[in-house]
């Protein structure tokens, strides 16, 4: 019997359904920033048993076992290209989203306060090295970014509006709308469907303070949709006036389709 698989965009229909789960690579990754500019983690060690990361805030190691990591393929390759990991701490939750790109590990780190309010976000680059540092004997701290002065609130106006995919033949998201919502931000999206746009509806949206690539105070958004059969996390940033998105997509319907990551760019209409 043929299994019926739902889609929210055309690219989902081209995914294999053989249940392939790419292995987690064995590597050591060191932050390319100078020590005094490291925001989230100094280094990470990945292996088939999981992930270990040295926190810049406390000097402690945070550990994720292999079954606590989600591994992602690319849209055009079955190879491992990304991972995500959640971790609960005393007063916050931590989400990591890592993508391999041009030999580097690009790591997005989110610190989400349990009491609500703006969290903190960093986007950092890591290069391979040969030997893993020794394990830390320090207890895990309650915050990842505890040593940093958080950026002051910044204007959300540059993010507001209707954003169209820069690729007119996009098979993923064709449009993203960001609106003010009683002081917060509301995100909606349209997927590219076989018979026209597919309304994803409103996302659960978190707003994060961050420093951009130039070291200036900025914002990042994490928009999350849970459709039952598919959960999608969309990382949204605004470098140089273009809305950049990185999507981490996990199928939960038993269809055998792999988790996969997307990268898309949008311009304001």
Backbone as CSV, one residue per row, in Angstrom:
resi,resn,N_x,N_y,N_z,CA_x,CA_y,CA_z,C_x,C_y,C_z
1,UNK,0.855,-1.194,0.000,0.000,0.000,0.000,0.891,1.245,0.000
2,UNK,0.567,2.213,-0.828,1.338,3.438,-0.918,0.942,4.389,0.200
3,UNK,1.943,4.896,0.919,1.689,5.838,1.993,1.463,7.238,1.417
4,UNK,0.408,7.900,1.866,0.159,9.271,1.458,0.977,10.206,2.343
5,UNK,1.747,11.080,1.724,2.589,11.990,2.484,2.143,13.420,2.229
6,UNK,1.913,14.142,3.294,1.505,15.536,3.185,2.726,16.409,2.933
7,UNK,2.499,17.535,2.285,3.567,18.500,2.036,3.051,19.904,2.322
8,UNK,3.981,20.785,2.698,3.669,22.195,2.898,4.390,23.069,1.875
9,UNK,5.170,22.440,0.978,5.883,23.122,-0.099,6.342,22.060,-1.080
10,UNK,6.615,22.458,-2.300,6.907,21.496,-3.351,8.183,20.697,-3.097
11,UNK,9.175,21.307,-2.462,10.436,20.601,-2.267,10.269,19.363,-1.382
12,UNK,9.243,19.333,-0.546,9.030,18.172,0.322,8.698,16.912,-0.483
13,UNK,8.045,17.074,-1.625,7.599,15.914,-2.397,8.743,15.193,-3.088
14,UNK,9.914,15.847,-3.199,11.057,15.233,-3.874,11.991,14.506,-2.912
15,UNK,11.667,14.508,-1.630,12.551,13.885,-0.651,12.451,12.368,-0.709
16,UNK,13.557,11.647,-0.470,13.494,10.177,-0.420,12.702,9.723,0.798
17,UNK,12.225,8.486,0.763,11.433,7.957,1.883,12.009,6.632,2.374
18,UNK,13.349,6.544,2.345,13.980,5.297,2.773,14.454,5.326,4.212
19,UNK,14.126,6.421,4.939,14.466,6.484,6.353,15.929,6.721,6.633
20,UNK,16.674,7.266,5.692,18.100,7.488,5.885,18.351,8.491,7.005
21,UNK,19.270,8.160,7.896,19.603,9.024,9.022,21.114,9.228,9.012
22,UNK,21.614,10.370,8.537,23.061,10.548,8.367,23.796,10.495,9.700
23,UNK,24.959,9.847,9.749,25.714,9.761,10.999,26.293,11.114,11.398
24,UNK,26.463,11.294,12.704,27.057,12.514,13.231,28.567,12.434,13.041
25,UNK,29.212,13.450,12.462,30.644,13.344,12.159,31.507,13.390,13.415
26,UNK,32.683,12.793,13.317,33.656,12.838,14.408,34.631,13.966,14.111
27,UNK,34.558,15.044,14.889,35.375,16.222,14.599,35.455,17.102,15.838
28,UNK,36.464,17.958,15.866,36.610,18.998,16.882,36.543,20.339,16.156
29,UNK,35.735,21.256,16.699,35.503,22.544,16.060,35.858,23.657,17.045
30,UNK,36.714,24.597,16.621,37.181,25.667,17.485,36.687,27.008,16.941
31,UNK,36.184,27.862,17.843,35.658,29.162,17.459,36.743,29.985,16.758
32,UNK,36.404,30.580,15.615,37.383,31.359,14.859,37.576,32.766,15.420
33,UNK,36.728,33.185,16.370,36.916,34.486,17.000,38.094,34.455,17.961
34,UNK,38.695,35.614,18.194,39.667,35.732,19.274,38.962,35.448,20.591
35,UNK,39.724,34.971,21.586,39.134,34.515,22.845,38.231,35.563,23.491
36,UNK,38.600,36.846,23.397,37.807,37.877,24.063,36.565,38.266,23.274
37,UNK,36.376,37.680,22.082,35.198,37.991,21.275,34.231,36.819,21.170
38,UNK,34.590,35.684,21.785,33.701,34.522,21.745,32.433,34.832,22.533
39,UNK,31.286,34.562,21.924,30.022,34.854,22.589,29.439,33.610,23.273
40,UNK,29.210,32.534,22.506,28.510,31.375,23.051,29.428,30.259,23.513
41,UNK,30.130,29.607,22.562,30.956,28.445,22.882,32.361,28.622,22.322
42,UNK,33.348,28.149,23.095,34.737,28.241,22.654,35.059,27.159,21.629
43,UNK,34.545,25.957,21.847,34.767,24.860,20.911,33.677,23.814,21.092
44,UNK,33.573,22.924,20.112,32.641,21.802,20.173,33.367,20.544,19.710
45,UNK,32.983,19.414,20.306,33.493,18.107,19.887,32.306,17.233,19.524
46,UNK,32.258,16.782,18.269,31.172,15.918,17.820,31.711,14.516,17.575
47,UNK,30.899,13.521,17.882,31.282,12.121,17.683,30.008,11.300,17.586
48,UNK,30.103,10.022,17.217,28.901,9.187,17.156,28.165,9.074,18.486
49,UNK,28.843,9.384,19.612,28.180,9.295,20.915,27.458,10.570,21.300
50,UNK,27.702,11.678,20.562,26.993,12.910,20.880,27.836,14.152,20.675
51,UNK,27.551,15.181,21.470,28.167,16.487,21.304,28.589,17.029,22.668
52,UNK,29.802,17.606,22.724,30.290,18.284,23.915,30.709,19.679,23.507
53,UNK,30.334,20.702,24.291,30.626,22.081,23.926,31.085,22.845,25.162
54,UNK,32.161,23.614,25.020,32.706,24.411,26.125,32.056,25.787,26.133
55,UNK,31.320,26.081,27.187,30.574,27.322,27.318,31.525,28.482,27.625
56,UNK,31.423,29.559,26.842,32.270,30.718,27.083,31.863,31.454,28.350
57,UNK,30.593,31.352,28.729,30.117,32.080,29.894,30.626,31.541,31.206
58,UNK,30.594,30.219,31.395,30.965,29.622,32.677,32.245,28.805,32.607
59,UNK,32.699,28.466,31.403,33.849,27.583,31.268,33.500,26.126,31.447
60,UNK,32.218,25.837,31.655,31.764,24.464,31.839,31.475,23.806,30.498
61,UNK,31.394,22.478,30.506,31.030,21.718,29.321,29.544,21.374,29.369
62,UNK,28.856,21.597,28.258,27.498,21.113,28.094,27.558,19.902,27.171
63,UNK,26.803,18.855,27.516,26.869,17.595,26.781,25.475,17.212,26.298
64,UNK,25.415,16.786,25.037,24.189,16.245,24.452,24.482,14.821,23.986
65,UNK,23.778,13.814,24.481,23.970,12.458,23.956,23.448,12.365,22.531
66,UNK,23.868,11.324,21.817,23.507,11.195,20.403,21.995,11.202,20.197
67,UNK,21.241,10.577,21.123,19.787,10.534,20.930,19.122,11.865,21.259
68,UNK,19.888,12.850,21.730,19.354,14.177,21.965,19.647,15.144,20.827
69,UNK,20.233,14.632,19.731,20.582,15.452,18.577,19.709,15.083,17.384
70,UNK,19.327,16.073,16.599,18.644,15.833,15.330,19.643,16.111,14.217
71,UNK,19.803,15.161,13.306,20.727,15.298,12.190,19.942,15.583,10.914
72,UNK,20.492,16.460,10.058,19.784,16.926,8.875,20.601,16.689,7.610
73,UNK,19.888,16.304,6.535,20.451,16.285,5.192,20.225,17.653,4.547
74,UNK,20.816,17.854,3.370,20.482,19.004,2.555,19.346,18.655,1.615
75,UNK,18.786,19.652,0.964,17.676,19.403,0.066,18.134,18.643,-1.177
76,UNK,19.420,18.748,-1.532,19.904,18.079,-2.733,20.973,17.024,-2.437
77,UNK,21.147,16.645,-1.177,22.137,15.642,-0.818,21.662,14.834,0.379
78,UNK,22.049,13.561,0.415,21.728,12.706,1.557,22.805,12.775,2.631
79,UNK,23.861,13.565,2.388,24.940,13.682,3.359,24.513,14.526,4.557
80,UNK,25.202,14.321,5.675,25.000,15.146,6.859,25.436,16.573,6.557
81,UNK,24.554,17.554,6.814,24.924,18.950,6.599,24.600,19.835,7.793
82,UNK,23.822,19.334,8.771,23.407,20.197,9.874,22.930,19.355,11.053
83,UNK,22.812,20.012,12.209,22.254,19.361,13.394,21.535,20.409,14.237
84,UNK,20.687,19.946,15.132,20.098,20.814,16.146,20.043,20.053,17.462
85,UNK,20.029,20.807,18.562,20.045,20.188,19.890,19.407,21.128,20.888
86,UNK,18.551,20.588,21.768,17.925,21.341,22.850,18.564,20.943,24.173
87,UNK,18.588,21.870,25.119,19.109,21.567,26.452,18.434,22.502,27.455
88,UNK,17.933,21.950,28.558,17.344,22.754,29.611,18.356,23.051,30.699
89,UNK,18.455,24.322,31.117,19.270,24.724,32.258,18.357,25.304,33.323
90,UNK,18.932,25.750,34.429,18.117,26.150,35.580,17.144,27.274,35.248
91,UNK,17.618,28.313,34.556,16.741,29.463,34.305,16.537,29.759,32.830
92,UNK,16.938,28.831,31.965,16.754,29.066,30.538,16.784,27.745,29.789
93,UNK,16.398,27.804,28.545,16.562,26.686,27.618,17.545,27.109,26.535
94,UNK,18.328,26.156,26.063,19.330,26.441,25.036,19.005,25.610,23.797
95,UNK,19.028,26.260,22.640,18.857,25.586,21.360,20.076,25.870,20.498
96,UNK,20.694,24.816,19.973,21.782,24.950,19.012,21.283,24.548,17.631
97,UNK,21.695,25.295,16.607,21.449,24.941,15.219,22.761,25.131,14.460
98,UNK,23.360,24.024,14.016,24.646,24.083,13.335,24.535,23.643,11.888
99,UNK,25.207,24.359,10.978,25.223,24.038,9.554,26.678,23.990,9.078
100,UNK,27.034,22.941,8.338,28.351,22.875,7.702,28.306,23.668,6.406
101,UNK,29.274,24.580,6.244,29.289,25.422,5.050,30.731,25.789,4.713
102,UNK,31.186,25.373,3.530,32.523,25.699,3.036,33.608,25.302,4.026
103,UNK,33.445,24.133,4.638,34.448,23.617,5.549,34.364,24.136,6.964
104,UNK,33.462,25.064,7.227,33.281,25.621,8.566,31.968,25.125,9.158
105,UNK,31.879,25.150,10.480,30.627,24.917,11.181,30.068,26.274,11.583
106,UNK,28.899,26.621,11.059,28.226,27.871,11.401,27.191,27.534,12.475
107,UNK,27.401,28.059,13.671,26.569,27.682,14.814,25.709,28.846,15.278
108,UNK,24.389,28.619,15.293,23.448,29.554,15.899,23.097,29.032,17.288
109,UNK,23.228,29.886,18.293,22.933,29.521,19.675,21.841,30.438,20.205
110,UNK,20.783,29.849,20.727,19.677,30.602,21.308,19.624,30.335,22.808
111,UNK,19.497,31.397,23.597,19.250,31.270,25.033,17.854,31.826,25.302
112,UNK,16.948,30.954,25.743,15.535,31.300,25.892,15.200,31.341,27.376
113,UNK,14.961,32.524,27.971,14.669,32.606,29.404,13.372,31.883,29.745
114,UNK,13.392,31.154,30.854,12.170,30.457,31.280,11.100,31.436,31.759
115,UNK,11.499,32.605,32.228,10.533,33.571,32.726,9.956,34.473,31.664
116,UNK,10.271,34.218,30.384,9.772,35.051,29.304,10.687,36.234,29.041
117,UNK,10.312,37.053,28.075,11.121,38.196,27.705,12.120,37.831,26.625
118,UNK,12.825,38.852,26.089,13.777,38.606,25.000,14.898,37.668,25.424
119,UNK,15.249,36.778,24.528,16.400,35.920,24.752,17.615,36.500,24.059
120,UNK,18.670,35.693,23.981,19.895,36.140,23.330,20.284,35.127,22.261
121,UNK,20.877,35.634,21.173,21.232,34.822,20.016,22.666,35.140,19.599
122,UNK,23.400,34.128,19.175,24.702,34.392,18.552,24.852,33.497,17.327
123,UNK,25.619,33.988,16.368,25.952,33.228,15.166,27.470,33.276,15.038
124,UNK,28.108,32.110,15.211,29.558,32.066,15.252,30.085,30.982,14.307
125,UNK,31.369,31.091,13.982,31.994,30.196,13.015,33.088,29.377,13.707
126,UNK,33.163,28.086,13.321,34.105,27.165,13.942,34.883,26.421,12.856
127,UNK,36.193,26.282,13.076,37.059,25.553,12.160,37.516,24.250,12.808
128,UNK,37.792,23.229,11.993,38.255,21.941,12.509,39.648,22.067,13.130
129,UNK,39.894,21.267,14.162,41.230,21.089,14.689,41.438,19.614,14.992
130,UNK,42.666,19.214,15.319,42.974,17.793,15.407,42.626,17.154,16.742
131,UNK,42.793,17.875,17.858,42.694,17.261,19.182,41.642,17.981,20.012
132,UNK,40.826,17.220,20.732,39.814,17.806,21.601,40.452,18.269,22.905
133,UNK,40.077,19.435,23.443,40.551,19.859,24.753,40.067,18.914,25.847
134,UNK,40.734,18.947,26.993,40.323,18.106,28.112,38.953,18.529,28.609
135,UNK,38.247,17.580,29.212,36.925,17.880,29.765,37.043,18.858,30.925
136,UNK,36.036,19.701,31.083,36.023,20.668,32.170,35.476,20.024,33.441
137,UNK,36.057,20.425,34.583,35.546,19.939,35.863,34.571,20.920,36.485
138,UNK,34.336,22.048,35.813,33.419,23.051,36.350,31.975,22.602,36.148
139,UNK,31.103,22.913,37.117,29.678,22.588,36.916,29.090,23.451,35.820
140,UNK,28.093,22.922,35.136,27.441,23.676,34.065,26.777,24.919,34.631
141,UNK,26.998,26.074,33.996,26.389,27.305,34.455,24.914,27.367,34.102
142,UNK,24.227,28.372,34.637,22.797,28.513,34.385,22.517,29.315,33.126
143,UNK,23.532,30.002,32.585,23.360,30.728,31.334,24.553,30.449,30.429
144,UNK,24.313,30.516,29.141,25.399,30.348,28.183,26.153,31.656,28.002
145,UNK,25.419,32.763,27.949,26.011,34.063,27.656,26.188,34.908,28.913
146,UNK,26.431,34.264,30.061,26.453,34.974,31.326,27.496,36.059,31.435
147,UNK,28.608,35.977,30.681,29.661,36.973,30.824,29.454,38.189,29.929
148,UNK,28.416,38.171,29.084,28.230,39.236,28.113,27.224,40.278,28.589
149,UNK,27.501,41.529,28.240,26.507,42.583,28.414,25.554,42.484,27.230
150,UNK,24.279,42.258,27.510,23.320,42.060,26.426,23.071,43.372,25.689
151,UNK,22.912,43.331,24.376,22.609,44.561,23.637,21.295,45.177,24.108
152,UNK,21.241,46.495,24.062,19.997,47.188,24.393,18.952,46.886,23.326
153,UNK,17.654,47.054,23.665,16.610,46.815,22.656,16.850,47.658,21.403
154,UNK,16.584,47.059,20.245,16.767,47.768,18.982,15.440,47.847,18.248
155,UNK,15.373,48.753,17.301,14.156,49.006,16.536,13.786,47.779,15.691
156,UNK,12.542,47.342,15.781,12.085,46.186,15.005,11.585,46.576,13.612
157,UNK,11.465,47.890,13.340,10.859,48.338,12.089,11.539,47.759,10.843
158,UNK,12.873,47.632,10.806,13.491,47.090,9.577,13.047,45.672,9.227
159,UNK,12.515,44.924,10.201,12.062,43.561,9.935,10.621,43.504,9.431
160,UNK,9.851,44.560,9.705,8.427,44.516,9.406,8.178,44.594,7.902
161,UNK,7.125,43.902,7.462,6.731,44.001,6.069,6.522,42.647,5.429
162,UNK,6.361,42.691,4.131,6.121,41.504,3.310,7.384,41.208,2.518
163,UNK,7.900,40.006,2.662,9.170,39.632,2.068,8.951,38.503,1.057
164,UNK,9.489,38.695,-0.170,9.349,37.705,-1.233,10.667,36.966,-1.437
165,UNK,10.581,35.670,-1.775,11.776,34.882,-2.028,12.544,35.462,-3.214
166,UNK,13.874,35.590,-3.060,14.694,36.139,-4.125,14.741,35.231,-5.350
167,UNK,14.375,33.957,-5.188,14.322,33.011,-6.297,12.880,32.910,-6.794
168,UNK,12.571,33.431,-7.980,11.184,33.405,-8.463,10.659,31.996,-8.708
169,UNK,11.552,31.007,-8.824,11.128,29.616,-9.039,11.253,28.797,-7.753
170,UNK,11.233,29.467,-6.607,11.443,28.790,-5.323,10.441,27.666,-5.101
171,UNK,10.927,26.521,-4.629,10.072,25.389,-4.291,9.848,25.284,-2.783
172,UNK,10.384,26.273,-2.042,10.237,26.267,-0.591,9.201,27.289,-0.150
173,UNK,9.654,28.306,0.582,8.768,29.392,0.978,8.803,30.476,-0.091
174,UNK,7.643,30.988,-0.454,7.600,32.050,-1.463,7.461,33.417,-0.819
175,UNK,6.958,33.449,0.415,6.702,34.747,1.051,6.711,34.603,2.565
176,UNK,7.236,35.620,3.241,7.199,35.724,4.703,6.686,37.105,5.050
177,UNK,5.762,37.174,5.995,5.229,38.446,6.472,5.551,38.593,7.953
178,UNK,6.104,39.742,8.324,6.432,40.029,9.720,5.690,41.298,10.116
179,UNK,4.886,41.213,11.177,4.070,42.338,11.617,4.276,42.585,13.108
180,UNK,4.021,43.833,13.495,4.044,44.163,14.915,2.841,43.513,15.597
181,UNK,3.050,42.979,16.790,1.984,42.283,17.508,2.043,42.669,18.978
182,UNK,1.434,43.835,19.294,1.376,44.320,20.673,2.759,44.371,21.311
183,UNK,3.717,44.897,20.568,5.071,45.007,21.082,5.967,43.852,20.716
184,UNK,5.358,42.697,20.312,6.138,41.563,19.837,6.132,41.540,18.323
185,UNK,6.516,40.419,17.733,6.508,40.274,16.288,5.749,39.011,15.907
186,UNK,4.898,39.121,14.900,4.125,37.991,14.390,4.638,37.619,13.009
187,UNK,4.877,36.324,12.787,5.425,35.839,11.528,4.430,34.886,10.877
188,UNK,4.180,35.081,9.592,3.395,34.156,8.776,4.212,33.804,7.541
189,UNK,3.889,32.677,6.916,4.634,32.251,5.732,3.695,31.596,4.734
190,UNK,4.090,31.654,3.456,3.407,30.947,2.382,4.401,29.988,1.742
191,UNK,3.993,28.731,1.611,4.823,27.756,0.933,4.469,27.672,-0.539
192,UNK,5.405,27.161,-1.331,5.178,26.960,-2.754,4.481,25.623,-2.954
193,UNK,3.175,25.662,-3.275,2.408,24.440,-3.474,2.259,24.084,-4.939
194,UNK,1.871,22.853,-5.222,1.687,22.412,-6.606,0.578,23.185,-7.302
195,UNK,-0.428,23.625,-6.541,-1.563,24.319,-7.136,-1.682,25.752,-6.639
196,UNK,-0.583,26.305,-6.138,-0.597,27.675,-5.652,-0.021,27.758,-4.250
197,UNK,0.047,28.969,-3.683,0.644,29.148,-2.366,-0.101,28.375,-1.282
198,UNK,0.660,27.844,-0.316,0.116,27.121,0.828,0.322,27.994,2.065
199,UNK,-0.779,28.386,2.705,-0.705,29.266,3.867,-0.248,28.481,5.096
200,UNK,0.911,28.809,5.606,1.415,28.141,6.807,0.763,28.685,8.078
201,UNK,0.109,29.832,7.970,-0.506,30.403,9.142,0.525,31.046,10.057
202,UNK,0.087,31.501,11.243,1.006,32.181,12.159,1.967,31.208,12.831
203,UNK,3.180,31.666,13.048,4.195,30.877,13.738,4.222,31.230,15.216
204,UNK,4.754,30.339,16.009,5.151,30.687,17.377,6.497,31.384,17.250
205,UNK,6.554,32.643,17.676,7.715,33.477,17.376,8.418,33.930,18.643
206,UNK,9.730,33.756,18.684,10.573,34.275,19.748,11.517,35.316,19.176
207,UNK,11.729,36.400,19.932,12.601,37.488,19.515,13.878,37.437,20.349
208,UNK,15.024,37.568,19.683,16.318,37.464,20.357,17.181,38.671,20.049
209,UNK,17.796,39.221,21.085,18.817,40.240,20.885,20.091,39.557,20.417
210,UNK,20.866,40.240,19.588,22.119,39.658,19.119,23.047,40.757,18.655
211,UNK,24.284,40.371,18.387,25.238,41.242,17.719,25.403,40.732,16.294
212,UNK,25.305,41.641,15.314,25.440,41.199,13.932,26.915,40.998,13.581
213,UNK,27.195,40.706,12.306,28.552,40.412,11.883,29.501,41.584,12.098
214,UNK,28.954,42.805,12.142,29.783,43.986,12.366,29.894,44.341,13.844
215,UNK,29.297,43.509,14.709,29.356,43.759,16.140,28.329,44.758,16.635
216,UNK,27.328,45.096,15.799,26.300,46.053,16.175,25.071,45.324,16.725
217,UNK,24.352,45.991,17.633,23.143,45.405,18.209,22.113,45.166,17.120
218,UNK,21.496,43.979,17.136,20.538,43.614,16.110,19.512,42.657,16.713
219,UNK,18.657,42.105,15.845,17.638,41.155,16.268,17.714,39.896,15.416
220,UNK,17.311,38.783,16.011,17.088,37.548,15.276,15.742,36.997,15.727
221,UNK,15.054,36.330,14.813,13.768,35.721,15.134,13.873,34.210,14.976
222,UNK,13.140,33.485,15.804,12.967,32.046,15.628,11.473,31.791,15.505
223,UNK,11.047,31.435,14.296,9.634,31.157,14.011,9.451,29.647,13.922
224,UNK,8.481,29.107,14.658,8.276,27.658,14.730,6.845,27.317,14.344
225,UNK,6.714,26.355,13.426,5.414,25.809,13.050,5.394,24.317,13.370
226,UNK,4.316,23.852,13.953,4.126,22.419,14.199,2.831,22.001,13.521
227,UNK,2.958,21.287,12.393,1.793,20.845,11.626,1.361,19.428,11.984
228,UNK,1.928,18.865,13.032,1.613,17.486,13.404,2.518,16.508,12.687
229,UNK,2.471,16.492,11.365,3.320,15.587,10.591,4.703,16.191,10.339
230,UNK,4.823,17.522,10.485,6.059,18.237,10.195,6.234,19.358,11.210
231,UNK,7.464,19.476,11.743,7.816,20.605,12.591,8.939,21.363,11.907
232,UNK,8.786,22.681,11.799,9.745,23.501,11.086,10.185,24.670,11.949
233,UNK,11.502,24.805,12.135,12.103,25.936,12.847,12.760,26.831,11.802
234,UNK,12.388,28.108,11.795,12.918,29.032,10.803,13.692,30.135,11.517
235,UNK,15.003,30.154,11.276,15.892,31.185,11.810,15.874,32.363,10.847
236,UNK,15.540,33.559,11.346,15.424,34.740,10.501,16.353,35.840,11.005
237,UNK,17.172,36.380,10.091,18.070,37.494,10.406,18.004,38.496,9.261
238,UNK,18.560,39.687,9.512,18.489,40.751,8.510,19.879,41.337,8.255
239,UNK,20.782,40.569,7.640,22.095,41.128,7.306,22.023,41.938,6.017
240,UNK,22.522,43.163,6.052,22.635,44.007,4.849,21.308,44.199,4.120
241,UNK,20.207,44.277,4.872,18.926,44.590,4.260,18.205,43.445,3.600
242,UNK,18.792,42.263,3.580,18.159,41.074,3.022,17.725,40.164,4.162
243,UNK,16.506,39.616,4.083,16.030,38.695,5.111,16.578,37.312,4.798
244,UNK,17.459,36.825,5.657,18.084,35.511,5.471,17.398,34.500,6.372
245,UNK,17.067,33.333,5.827,16.399,32.300,6.611,17.175,30.992,6.535
246,UNK,17.186,30.286,7.643,17.706,28.919,7.687,16.608,28.074,8.334
247,UNK,16.117,27.080,7.596,14.996,26.263,8.055,15.452,24.869,8.457
248,UNK,15.046,24.433,9.646,15.355,23.098,10.155,14.035,22.340,10.246
249,UNK,13.890,21.286,9.429,12.601,20.638,9.216,12.655,19.172,9.622
250,UNK,11.697,18.770,10.460,11.667,17.401,10.988,10.301,16.790,10.695
251,UNK,10.279,15.654,9.975,9.023,14.938,9.717,8.734,13.989,10.871
252,UNK,7.463,13.975,11.294,7.057,13.175,12.456,5.952,12.184,12.103
253,UNK,5.770,11.914,10.790,4.637,11.109,10.343,4.998,9.673,10.006
254,UNK,6.251,9.267,10.274,6.655,7.901,9.954,6.803,7.646,8.469
255,UNK,6.881,8.707,7.657,6.973,8.540,6.207,8.368,8.111,5.754
256,UNK,9.360,8.204,6.632,10.724,7.873,6.251,11.472,9.020,5.601
257,UNK,10.800,10.152,5.398,11.486,11.301,4.816,12.500,11.852,5.817
258,UNK,13.696,12.211,5.360,14.729,12.660,6.295,14.475,14.081,6.794
259,UNK,14.981,14.374,7.984,15.043,15.768,8.419,16.006,16.496,7.482
260,UNK,15.662,17.727,7.117,16.537,18.438,6.188,16.557,19.924,6.496
261,UNK,17.586,20.582,5.996,17.785,22.000,6.265,17.720,22.781,4.959
262,UNK,17.190,23.996,5.022,17.095,24.869,3.851,17.702,26.228,4.177
263,UNK,18.179,26.909,3.143,18.646,28.283,3.276,18.028,29.093,2.143
264,UNK,17.317,30.173,2.493,16.647,30.991,1.492,16.816,32.465,1.846
265,UNK,16.661,33.321,0.832,16.831,34.763,1.007,15.616,35.488,0.434
266,UNK,15.236,36.584,1.114,14.007,37.285,0.771,14.268,38.781,0.681
267,UNK,13.552,39.436,-0.228,13.637,40.889,-0.355,12.287,41.502,-0.014
268,UNK,12.284,42.723,0.480,11.039,43.375,0.870,10.285,43.862,-0.358
269,UNK,8.989,43.588,-0.386,8.154,44.074,-1.505,7.856,45.557,-1.342
